[in-house]
Amino acid sequence: MTGLWGVEGVGAEWEEIFARVPRAEFLPDLMWPFDERSGGYSVVNRAEDPVEWERQAGRNAAMVTQWDDGRHEGREPGEVPTSSGSKPSLVVRMLQELDVRPGHRVLDVGVGTGWTTALLSARVGAANVVGVEIDPEVAEAARGRLRRAGFGTPVVTGDGGWAAGAPYDRVQVTFAVRRVPGAWVEQTRVGGVLLVPWDTGFTDVQALVRLTVEEDGLARGAFVGTVGFMMSRPQRGGVPVHREYFPSDVEWPDDTVESVTEVRHDELLDDPYGTAAFVVGLRVPEVVHSATAEGEGMRVVYFYSLRCRSWAVVFFQEEGRQRVLQGGKRRVWDEVEGAFRWWMERGRPEVGRFGLTVRVDGGREVWFRGCGG
């Protein structure tokens, strides 16, 4: 592995800081490492197996440190991971994108274990960093770790910005959002940078957007790569109630329209980079989907509009045309297929060709940078 945690181009100043602020000092005794190969979680307890704990702490992997908003008890993984220590290579990537310099005022939103807050404090000074953490217990544990590591960085409990420390030169967010809170924009100085994981709701794939606050008060910037983060607790989307869209188990709704499509499941939803689904999510807001297996070689995917009770079902097969059913005022599949074909016709552009403009009132506009710039 070359570079710092496998990331090339990291400056000597960050190399020194990472060596001085080891990740292991910010991980709890009980944690659940994520295994990218199996897609599951194991459990490791420092008191029971300190050698394995040290090995896991040194891996380039995410470590879940809380399940189910703290309601979970016991050793086994819970239902939903709700706090973690991020994958170190991702931490390095984000700090590179943030481009934080000595003397900058930094707002670190989503403190978690406190490791990234400590790294930022080592770079710009603890007095110049404010950490924000929504979970009181997680916040208190992070404060303790920061104190033991020699940092007096303030960590406040909340779910947004922190006006008392504004204006900030940099705002880093370590959970995904579908709306950028206006407070983050308001509390960043003109020319300041916000680095935010963006979630469309359509797919598990997210992308970092690097926004710069401009003289007109808007924050604009392009996506800089795909990531995977936990969702903002206040912005978690509810799972659609299937029965509200499909009242009967034996009959399709009266307004059902049938058609066919040549779009394949692997093109739209199994792209290894997730670009297709992410772009569709950008262009088709407030649509989610769920899949079931039904017979050999077939996947049935339900698409639900969150604006109304419109829906679509596609019976994806490995070969041939796919059967499509849809109903409601909104033609959900037509929108999804139209967005997918728009992306294909433009040569399958990467996420870096897309960006956001964000207003203080929470409004946003997605834009695409074509071949001309």
CORCORSUL-V187248 format. One record per pair of residues at least 6 apart in sequence whose ideal C-beta (glycine too) atoms are under 7 Angstrom apart, sorted by the first residue. I is the first residue (numbers start at 0). J is the second residue. If there is no record, write none. Layout:
<<I,J> <I,J>>
This chain:
<<1,7> <2,9> <3,9> <3,13> <3,14> <3,17> <3,91> <4,59> <4,87> <4,88> <4,91> <5,59> <5,88> <6,88> <6,91> <6,92> <9,91> <9,95> <13,94> <16,118> <16,121> <16,122> <19,121> <20,117> <20,118> <20,121> <20,148> <22,56> <22,84> <22,87> <22,114> <23,53> <23,56> <24,144> <24,148> <25,84> <25,112> <25,113> <25,114> <25,117> <25,144> <26,56> <26,62> <26,84> <26,112> <27,64> <28,44> <28,45> <28,46> <29,44> <30,43> <30,62> <30,63> <30,64> <31,40> <31,41> <31,42> <31,62> <31,63> <31,76> <32,40> <32,41> <32,43> <32,55> <32,58> <32,60> <32,62> <33,40> <33,60> <33,61> <33,63> <34,41> <40,63> <40,76> <42,74> <42,75> <42,76> <43,51> <43,52> <43,55> <45,52> <59,86> <59,87> <59,88> <60,86> <61,83> <61,84> <61,85> <61,86> <62,83> <62,84> <63,80> <63,83> <64,82> <64,83> <64,84> <64,112> <65,81> <65,82> <65,137> <66,76> <66,77> <66,78> <66,79> <66,80> <66,81> <67,77> <67,78> <67,79> <67,81> <68,81> <69,134> <69,136> <71,77> <80,229> <81,229> <82,111> <82,134> <82,137> <83,111> <83,229> <84,111> <84,112> <84,114> <85,173> <89,226> <90,115> <93,171> <93,194> <94,118> <96,194> <96,207> <96,209> <96,223> <97,169> <97,171> <97,192> <97,194> <98,192> <99,105> <99,119> <99,122> <99,123> <99,169> <101,122> <101,123> <102,123> <102,127> <103,123> <103,127> <103,168> <103,169> <104,127> <104,164> <104,166> <104,167> <104,168> <105,119> <105,123> <105,127> <105,128> <105,167> <105,168> <105,169> <105,171> <106,129> <106,131> <106,160> <106,161> <106,164> <106,167> <106,170> <106,186> <107,115> <107,116> <107,119> <107,128> <107,130> <107,171> <108,131> <108,170> <108,171> <108,172> <108,173> <109,132> <109,172> <109,173> <109,174> <110,116> <110,130> <110,131> <110,132> <110,138> <110,141> <110,154> <111,137> <111,141> <111,173> <112,141> <112,144> <113,141> <113,144> <113,145> <115,173> <116,128> <116,130> <116,141> <116,145> <116,152> <116,154> <117,145> <117,148> <117,150> <119,128> <120,128> <120,150> <120,152> <125,150> <125,151> <125,152> <128,152> <129,153> <129,155> <129,161> <129,164> <130,141> <130,152> <130,153> <130,154> <131,155> <131,157> <131,161> <132,138> <132,141> <132,154> <132,156> <133,157> <133,158> <133,232> <135,156> <138,154> <138,156> <141,154> <142,154> <145,152> <145,154> <155,161> <158,232> <158,233> <159,180> <159,182> <160,180> <160,182> <160,183> <160,186> <162,186> <165,186> <166,186> <166,187> <166,188> <167,186> <167,187> <167,188> <167,191> <168,188> <168,191> <169,191> <169,192> <170,183> <170,187> <170,193> <171,194> <172,194> <172,195> <172,196> <173,228> <174,196> <174,228> <174,229> <174,230> <174,231> <175,196> <175,197> <175,198> <175,205> <175,228> <175,229> <175,230> <175,231> <176,195> <176,197> <176,198> <176,231> <176,234> <177,198> <177,200> <177,234> <178,234> <178,361> <179,195> <179,357> <179,361> <179,363> <180,361> <181,359> <181,360> <181,361> <183,193> <184,212> <184,218> <184,357> <184,359> <185,359> <187,193> <187,212> <188,212> <189,212> <189,213> <189,214> <190,211> <190,212> <191,212> <192,209> <192,210> <192,211> <193,210> <193,218> <194,207> <194,209> <195,208> <195,210> <196,205> <196,207> <196,226> <196,228> <197,205> <197,206> <197,208> <197,355> <198,205> <198,230> <199,277> <199,280> <199,281> <200,236> <200,280> <200,285> <200,287> <201,276> <201,279> <201,280> <201,283> <201,286> <201,287> <201,288> <202,273> <202,276> <202,277> <202,280> <203,227> <204,225> <204,273> <204,276> <204,277> <205,225> <205,226> <205,227> <205,228> <206,222> <206,224> <206,225> <206,226> <206,277> <206,350> <207,222> <207,223> <207,224> <207,226> <208,220> <208,222> <208,354> <208,355> <209,220> <209,221> <209,223> <210,218> <210,219> <210,220> <210,355> <210,357> <211,218> <211,219> <211,220> <212,218> <213,219> <216,359> <217,356> <217,357> <217,358> <218,357> <219,354> <219,356> <220,354> <220,355> <221,351> <221,353> <221,354> <221,368> <222,350> <222,351> <222,353> <222,354> <223,351> <224,350> <225,272> <225,273> <225,277> <225,350> <236,287> <239,287> <239,303> <243,308> <244,303> <244,308> <244,310> <245,252> <251,324> <252,326> <254,326> <254,327> <255,324> <255,326> <256,325> <256,326> <257,323> <257,324> <258,323> <259,320> <259,321> <259,322> <259,323> <260,313> <260,320> <260,321> <260,323> <260,336> <261,320> <262,321> <262,336> <262,339> <263,315> <264,298> <264,315> <266,275> <267,275> <267,276> <267,339> <268,276> <270,276> <274,347> <274,349> <274,350> <275,339> <275,342> <277,350> <278,338> <278,342> <278,353> <279,335> <279,338> <279,339> <281,353> <281,365> <282,338> <282,341> <283,334> <283,335> <283,338> <285,304> <285,305> <285,306> <286,302> <286,303> <286,304> <286,305> <286,331> <286,335> <287,303> <287,305> <288,300> <288,301> <288,302> <289,301> <290,298> <290,299> <290,300> <291,299> <292,298> <293,299> <296,316> <296,317> <297,314> <297,315> <297,316> <298,315> <299,312> <299,314> <300,313> <300,315> <301,310> <301,312> <302,310> <302,311> <302,331> <302,332> <302,335> <303,310> <304,310> <304,327> <304,329> <304,331> <306,329> <307,327> <307,328> <307,329> <308,327> <309,326> <309,327> <309,328> <309,329> <309,331> <310,325> <310,326> <310,327> <310,331> <311,323> <311,324> <311,325> <311,331> <311,332> <312,324> <313,321> <313,323> <313,332> <314,321> <314,322> <315,321> <323,332> <325,331> <325,332> <342,348> <352,367> <352,368> <353,365> <353,366> <353,367> <354,366> <354,368> <355,363> <355,365> <356,363> <356,364> <356,366> <357,363>>
